[in-house]
Amino acid sequence: MPAERSFFETVQDELKECAESMQLNDSVLALLSNPVRELHVIFPVAMDDGKTEMFHGYRVQYNDARGPTKGGTRFHPAETIDTLRALASLMTWKCAVMDLPLGGAKGGVICDTKKLSRAELERVSRGYIRAIAQIIAPDKDVPAPDMYTNPQVMAWMIDEYSRMQGKNQFGIITGKPHDLGGSHGRTDATARGGMYTVREAAGVIGLDLKGATVAVQGYGNSGYYAARLAKELFGSKIVAVSDSRGGIYNEKGLDPEAVLAHKEETGTVVGFPGASPVSNDEILELDVDVIAPSALEKAITSENQGRIKAKIVAELANGPTTPNAEKALHERGVHVIPDFLCNAGGVTVSYFEMVQNFYLHYWDEAEVHEKLDKKISKAYHDVVRVSRERNVTMRQAGYVLAVERVMDAMRYRGWI
Ligand code: GLU
C-alpha cells in the first residue's frame, strides 16, 4: 500500500491535475506548488510557574503575485509545517477565486490553548507576533484568527506590533475587536458567505430552500452560524447538528440558538432535549437536502460518498471531501461547493476590514453583508460557468479560475 498522502501533498496533487488540463509548464507548476517564503521561529515565553518555555511558530507566505498575503494564525498542539503549507496554498486559491487583490498565507504556533492560563496565552500571542514582525506589514502580509485564536488574541498581537512600530498599526491584523478597527459582520462572515453560495446553488439545481432539510457537522463558529442563518435567511429546517462528542437529530427541526445554549451549559450538543442521537458519520448520510461539513478534514471519502443522499454539500471546513470522493459525487449529480469558495466569506470580510482600516472609514453591517453577497455570488457563478464549460468538478473549476488569475499576475510582473 502506498503511504497516505499528506494534506499538502493532496493539495499539490490537485494543483498538478489542474496544471495538466491547463498545460502549464514544469517551472510554472514548480512555482505554484511551493510557498515563496517560510519562517520558522522559536521564541521564549515566561510561564506562570516562573520557568521559561520555548515555543515554535511559523508563518508561510505562499504566493504574493496578486497582492499582500493573507491568512489566519492557528494555535494548535499538533501544528505542522505541512498543514500550514497546504492551508497557505488554499488561501492563495481562495483569494484568487474571490478576485480579492491578495495572495495567500497561513501561520501557527505549536501550543495547547486549553493548558495555558490567560496570562500565558497573552505572552505567547505577543511573543509570536514579535518573532514574525519582520516579514509582516499592513500592505505586505496580514494575519487573522483561525483555529483556537480569537479577536482577543488578535488585539494583543496588534498592541505588541504597534508598540514595536511606535504608532498604532491596527491594519496589521484582521478579525480584531470592533473598538480596534475590526469590521462589522466579521463574526458570522464565513457561515454567511457559505449560505449565500448555498442559496445560489439551490437556484442552479432548482431546490426550494424554504422548508428544505439541512444537517450540519460541527458546531463551532461556522457550524452554529450556518445552522442559524439557514433558518433565518431561508426558512430551512435544521434537522441535525453535531460536535466532536456526537450529534443530535429531530425531524421536526432544531432551534439553533437553543442548541447553542445547551452546548454552552453542558459542553456539547449531545443530550439536547427532544432530539435523538446520531453519530458524526451518520449525520452526513442522512436523507436531507443540504449537508454542511463544518468540522473535520476528510469527512467525506471514497468509502462513505456512496451513502451521501444530500443534493448540496457545502464545504465550510477546509478539505472535508477527498478529491476522489468529490469526483464520484459530481458524477452522481451531487453539487459540491468547494471549501475555497464556500468558506471564503471570512477572508472576504477580512479584506473589507483592510480597506476600512486604510481609509479610516467604517461601514455598517448591512453594507458589509451586501458587499459580501455580491462578491461571493459572482465568484460562485464564475466557478459554475468554468465547471460547465470544461465539464469538471466545481473544485477543479475553482482551481482553473484561480490559477489563471495568479498566472496572469505573474506574467504581467515578468515572473514567468
Ligand atoms: N482563517 C480564515 C480562512 O482560513 C480567514 C483568513 C483571513 O481572514 O485572513 O479563510
Boltz pocket constraint, residues with backbone or C-beta under 6 A from the ligand:
constraints:
  - pocket:
      binder: B
      contacts: [[A, 70], [A, 71], [A, 72], [A, 73], [A, 142], [A, 143], [A, 144], [A, 145], [A, 146], [A, 174], [A, 175], [A, 343], [A, 344], [A, 346], [A, 347], [A, 348], [A, 350], [A, 351]]
      max_distance: 6.0
